[in-house]
Amino acid sequence: MVAMNEMSRFHLAAEAIRRTPRLADRPPALIAECEARISEAASYAREHFEDQPEIRDWMWTD
């Protein structure tokens, strides 16, 4: 649902990259990497009917 609403961590990272002036020379590559991760996550979810383990099992650490 988060990815479908374009609020995943990859969507948010891409938007932050677009809006950060000091990254002006790097956005295309970084944004492409975020978009690739979004695509991978969506493909995995369609195939397995759940999020990738790295997303599903992620936890905050100290």
C-alpha atoms as an extended CHARMM CRD file, in Angstrom:
* protein
*
        62  EXT
         1         1  MET       CA              0.0000000000        0.0000000000        0.0000000000  PROA      1               0.0000000000
         2         2  VAL       CA              2.8290000000        2.3790000000        0.8280000000  PROA      2               0.0000000000
         3         3  ALA       CA              4.4510000000        1.8160000000       -2.5620000000  PROA      3               0.0000000000
         4         4  MET       CA              1.1280000000        2.1070000000       -4.3580000000  PROA      4               0.0000000000
         5         5  ASN       CA              0.6770000000        5.5300000000       -2.7210000000  PROA      5               0.0000000000
         6         6  GLU       CA              4.2330000000        6.4960000000       -3.7380000000  PROA      6               0.0000000000
         7         7  MET       CA              5.2830000000        6.8990000000       -0.1100000000  PROA      7               0.0000000000
         8         8  SER       CA              7.8180000000        4.0590000000        0.1630000000  PROA      8               0.0000000000
         9         9  ARG       CA             11.3080000000        4.7970000000        1.4170000000  PROA      9               0.0000000000
        10        10  PHE       CA             12.5100000000        4.6790000000       -2.1890000000  PROA      10              0.0000000000
        11        11  HSD       CA              9.8730000000        7.1690000000       -3.3500000000  PROA      11              0.0000000000
        12        12  LEU       CA             10.7530000000        9.4840000000       -0.4680000000  PROA      12              0.0000000000
        13        13  ALA       CA             14.4830000000        9.1610000000       -1.1300000000  PROA      13              0.0000000000
        14        14  ALA       CA             14.0300000000        9.9930000000       -4.8140000000  PROA      14              0.0000000000
        15        15  GLU       CA             11.9710000000       13.0590000000       -3.9300000000  PROA      15              0.0000000000
        16        16  ALA       CA             14.5820000000       14.2050000000       -1.4100000000  PROA      16              0.0000000000
        17        17  ILE       CA             17.2980000000       13.7940000000       -4.0540000000  PROA      17              0.0000000000
        18        18  ARG       CA             15.2850000000       15.8900000000       -6.5180000000  PROA      18              0.0000000000
        19        19  ARG       CA             14.9520000000       18.6660000000       -3.9410000000  PROA      19              0.0000000000
        20        20  THR       CA             18.5160000000       18.7340000000       -2.5770000000  PROA      20              0.0000000000
        21        21  PRO       CA             20.5570000000       21.4140000000       -4.3560000000  PROA      21              0.0000000000
        22        22  ARG       CA             23.9580000000       19.9170000000       -3.4660000000  PROA      22              0.0000000000
        23        23  LEU       CA             23.0010000000       16.7260000000       -5.3240000000  PROA      23              0.0000000000
        24        24  ALA       CA             22.1860000000       18.6230000000       -8.5220000000  PROA      24              0.0000000000
        25        25  ASP       CA             24.8100000000       16.7500000000      -10.5650000000  PROA      25              0.0000000000
        26        26  ARG       CA             23.8220000000       13.2520000000       -9.3550000000  PROA      26              0.0000000000
        27        27  PRO       CA             20.0150000000       12.9370000000       -9.4050000000  PROA      27              0.0000000000
        28        28  PRO       CA             19.5530000000       10.9160000000      -12.6010000000  PROA      28              0.0000000000
        29        29  ALA       CA             21.6800000000        7.9910000000      -11.4040000000  PROA      29              0.0000000000
        30        30  LEU       CA             20.4190000000        8.0550000000       -7.8190000000  PROA      30              0.0000000000
        31        31  ILE       CA             16.8020000000        8.4190000000       -8.8620000000  PROA      31              0.0000000000
        32        32  ALA       CA             17.2030000000        5.5960000000      -11.3860000000  PROA      32              0.0000000000
        33        33  GLU       CA             18.5280000000        3.3900000000       -8.5760000000  PROA      33              0.0000000000
        34        34  CYS       CA             15.5040000000        4.2340000000       -6.4060000000  PROA      34              0.0000000000
        35        35  GLU       CA             13.1370000000        3.5130000000       -9.2960000000  PROA      35              0.0000000000
        36        36  ALA       CA             14.8600000000        0.1870000000       -9.9240000000  PROA      36              0.0000000000
        37        37  ARG       CA             14.3770000000       -0.7770000000       -6.2680000000  PROA      37              0.0000000000
        38        38  ILE       CA             10.7030000000        0.2060000000       -6.4760000000  PROA      38              0.0000000000
        39        39  SER       CA             10.3130000000       -1.9960000000       -9.5440000000  PROA      39              0.0000000000
        40        40  GLU       CA             12.0980000000       -4.9320000000       -7.8770000000  PROA      40              0.0000000000
        41        41  ALA       CA              9.9340000000       -4.6420000000       -4.7760000000  PROA      41              0.0000000000
        42        42  ALA       CA              6.7340000000       -4.4980000000       -6.8420000000  PROA      42              0.0000000000
        43        43  SER       CA              7.7630000000       -7.5270000000       -8.9140000000  PROA      43              0.0000000000
        44        44  TYR       CA              8.6040000000       -9.5180000000       -5.7980000000  PROA      44              0.0000000000
        45        45  ALA       CA              5.2860000000       -8.5970000000       -4.1750000000  PROA      45              0.0000000000
        46        46  ARG       CA              3.3190000000       -9.6630000000       -7.2450000000  PROA      46              0.0000000000
        47        47  GLU       CA              5.1360000000      -12.9970000000       -7.3910000000  PROA      47              0.0000000000
        48        48  HSD       CA              5.1770000000      -13.8350000000       -3.6620000000  PROA      48              0.0000000000
        49        49  PHE       CA              2.1390000000      -11.9040000000       -2.3710000000  PROA      49              0.0000000000
        50        50  GLU       CA              4.2560000000      -10.2340000000        0.3220000000  PROA      50              0.0000000000
        51        51  ASP       CA              7.0500000000       -7.6980000000        0.6550000000  PROA      51              0.0000000000
        52        52  GLN       CA             10.6840000000       -8.6270000000        0.1540000000  PROA      52              0.0000000000
        53        53  PRO       CA             12.2770000000       -9.9520000000        3.3650000000  PROA      53              0.0000000000
        54        54  GLU       CA             14.5540000000       -6.9010000000        3.6190000000  PROA      54              0.0000000000
        55        55  ILE       CA             11.4600000000       -4.6840000000        3.6820000000  PROA      55              0.0000000000
        56        56  ARG       CA              9.1220000000       -6.9750000000        5.6190000000  PROA      56              0.0000000000
        57        57  ASP       CA             11.6270000000       -7.8100000000        8.3700000000  PROA      57              0.0000000000
        58        58  TRP       CA             13.2400000000       -4.3830000000        8.7160000000  PROA      58              0.0000000000
        59        59  MET       CA             13.4930000000       -3.0280000000       12.2720000000  PROA      59              0.0000000000
        60        60  TRP       CA             14.8550000000        0.1270000000       13.8620000000  PROA      60              0.0000000000
        61        61  THR       CA             18.2410000000       -0.3900000000       15.5000000000  PROA      61              0.0000000000
        62        62  ASP       CA             20.0950000000        1.6570000000       18.0810000000  PROA      62              0.0000000000
